[in-house]
Amino acid sequence: MTVTININSAEQEKLLFDFLERMNFDYESDQDRIALTESQKEEILRRDNDFINGKTTARNWDEIKKDLERVYR
């Protein structure tokens, strides 16, 4: 099922995303469709290889998500 919601303010957007997270709903936002530059793609691949080769450790996804939410929401 698809539901379209038109957000009228940043406050409404934050409330909606907070609700969706609390309810553990799987959702997709048009903000999720961000194109990466070539240098960003290369950086992701480099970090992935560093992890695979044991040059770095992984972080807990919940930590990363909180960091991203502080920046983008």
Protein Blocks (a to p, Z undefined) as FASTA:
>chain_A
ZZddddfbfklmmmmmmmmmmnopacddfklmcccdfklmmmmmmmmmmmmnopaccddf
klmmmmmmmmmZZ
